[in-house]
Amino acid sequence: MSFLRFSKKGSSQSLLHQLKYKNKPEIGVELGRLYGNILRENGFTHNWDQITPVPLHPLKQKKRGYNQSEQFASALSESLGTPVALSLVRLQFTETQTKKSRMERIENVAEVFDVDPNFPVRGKKILLVDDVMTTGATLITCANILLEKGSDMVDLAVIAAGKNQ
C-alpha cells in the first residue's frame, strides 16, 4: 500500500527530501496520521498485531537524529491503535540506493537485516513500513526475513511508491 505516488520533481519527492535530509521528522508524523486515518476509516484497524518500520543503521540514525520510517510508523500506530515494534535491526551500513539499479539494490541489502530477538515475530501479522519504494528491494528483503522467522503475514505500506510499483 502506498499513501502517495512518487514522482521525480513532484510534491512527493519534495516532501520525502525534507523528511529525510532537512530535519523535518514532523512531515513523517503528519503523513502517518493522515494515512492512518484513511486506513482506519476503511476498516484496517484490526489487520495487524504490530507495525514495524524498516530500520536505519545506528550511525545513519544518529547523524539524522531520527528514523523517518519510524516517524511514519508511530503516527500510523496512533491512528490504528496498533503498537510499533522495532523487530528488525540493520546489521550493516549500506550506501544510499538512490543511484543503483534494481539488481544492485537487491545485492546491496541481501545480508543487511535481521530480527531483533527482543521483539519476537513468530505468529504475528505485521505491517512493515518504509518511506519510499522504488524497486522494492529493501521491503522484500525485510519481509522475507520476518516470514523466515515465523511471522504469519507481512503487509507493506510506504509513504510513496514509484508509478511502476
N, C-alpha and C positions, 0 to 999 in steps of 0.2 A: 504494500500500500504506500502511496505517496501523497503528501499534502499538496505539494506544488510540482509543476513541471519545470525542470531545469532548462534554461536556455542561456547560451553564452551571450553576454552583454545585456541580458534581461534583468528584470527585477529580482528573480530568484537568485541569480548569480551575485548581484549586489548585496542582498540580504545575507547570503552564506559567507561572502567575503568579509562583511562587517562582523558577523558572528565569530568567524574563525580567526581573523587577523587584525581586527580593530578593537579588541577588548570590549565586545558588546554581548556578554552572555545573556542579557535580558531579551535579546532577539530570540534565542533558542527557547527561553521560557515562554514568551508570548506565543510563538508558533506552536509550541507543545500544548499550551492552554487552548488555543483556537482549534487545533486538530483534535485534541482530546474531547472537546465539547461536541464536535461534529460526530466523532465515533460514538460518544455516549448517547447522543440523540438518535443514532441509528442502530442502537441495540448491542453495542460492543462492550458493555460493562462487565460481563462475566465470562469473557472468552479466554482470559489468560490468568495464570497463577502469579506471574511476575513479568515485569518489564526489565529487560537487560540492555543497557547501552553498549555499543562497541567501545572498548577501552582505548585510550591513548597510551603510549609509552610514558612511564613516570617522568622521564626527563622532558618530554614534549608537554605534558600536562603542567609540570612545574613552570616551564617557560611561559606557557599561555595563561596559566593561572586557573584554568577550568577545562573540563571536557565538554565540548559543545553538544555532543550526543547525550551526555548525562543531563545537561540543562533541559534539553528537549524531553528526555525520559521523565524527569522529575515533574514537569508540568503535565505530561500525559498521565502520570500516576495520580496526581491530584484530581484531574478531571474524571478518570475512570475508576478511582478507588482501588487501584491495583498497585501493589508495592514494587518499588525498584529494587532489584537485586544485582549487585555488581559481580555477577557469576563468572565473567570472563576476565582473564588477565592477558596483557600483552607481554610476551617473553622477550621480544627483540625490538630494537629500534629499527624502523624502516624509513627509507627516503619517501618523500612525497610521491604520490601516484599520479599526479596531475598530468605529467608528460609521458606516461608509459602506455604501451599498447595493452590490449586485453590479456595476451599471454604473459607479458612482463608483469602485469598486475597480479595475475594468479600466482606466478612464481615468487613474486615479492612478498606475498602473505602466506605462503604454503605452510611454514612451520612457526608462525608468529604467535598464535593464540593458544590458550588452554583454559580449562575450567578451574576456578579457584576452589580448593577443597572446603573452604569455609562457607561456600554457597552451593550446596548440592543441587543438582538439576534433575536427578532421576525422578521420573513420573510427572514432571512439570510441563505445563503448557506455557510457552514463553513467547512474548512479543519482543523480538530483537530489533533495536532501533539504531539508526545512524543518521548522519546529517544529509549526505548525498549519495545517490547510487548512479554510477556511470556504467561500468561493466558488471557490477555485482560481485566482483572477486572477493572483497572483504566480507560482505554479508554471507556469501555462500560458504566461505571458509569457516566463519564463526558458527553459522547454523549447523554445518556438518559436525563440528566439534561438540556442540550442545547435544545433537542427536546421538553421536557416538557414545557420549557419557550418560545416556539414558533419558533424555528429555522425550516426552511423549509427542510433542508437537512444537514447531518453531514457525511463527509467522514473522514477517518482516514489515517494518514501517520506516520510512525516511521522510525527512523534511522535503527533499526534492529529488526527482529522478529524471534522467535524460529522456528524450522523446522516444527512443527505441527500447526502453525498458518495460 
